[in-house]
Amino acid sequence: MQVRAEHRYLRASAQKVRLVLPAVRGRNAEEAVAYLRLMPQAAAKPVAKVISSALANAEHNYSLDPKHLIVARASADEGPSMKRFKPAARGRAAALKRRSTHVTIILDEAPHQDRSRTKAVVAKAAAAPKAAVSTAKRVVTKKKVATTKVAPKTTTKKPATKAAAVSSRKKVAKSATTSTTSKQRSSKKEAK
């Protein structure tokens, strides 16, 4: 059974509220509320309130257990915009749009197999991404393990300080000017 809760005319832009919604879609409703409390976005607090309202609706109106509900759908649609003006340069007025949003949360009962999850299964699922990262470092084929070789980087020696860099540039410039002057001297001698 699906349970619905709405927050209409929320004084926030739909674009900002939509940034929060993907984090809760498909999650257990109680976990989603706890997750939203830790999010830094301002839109997370009203979305958490809507999910809490949907949980209360499910418990009191339909006698459903809140532990077995997931966030089936979450949407943020644009509401009406209030047009306001603020003073601008040269006696003009700059238009402002104070946007509003309609947040809709639909909770549904979790599939029967998800209800019987134990702590061990949850811990195993949490550890799975870590194991995937460690196995992603090597490529396994049918018969042999192929590893990628990385060529060593060739680095040029950089001066330790800015003063050393300036002095090394001066030395290079000085050697370049002395070599051209010696060539000029030898060419003058030949010309005589």
Secondary structure, 3 states (H helix, E strand, C coil): CCEEEEEEEECCCHHHHHCCHHHCCCCEHHHHHHHHHCCCCCCHHHHHHHHHHHHHHHHHHHCCCHHHEEEEEEEEEECCCEEEEEECHHHCEEEEEECCEEEEEEEEECCHHHHCCCHHHHHHHHHHHHHHHHHCCCEECCCCEECCCCCCCCCCCCCCCHHHHHHHHHHHHHHHHHHHHHHHHHHHHHHC
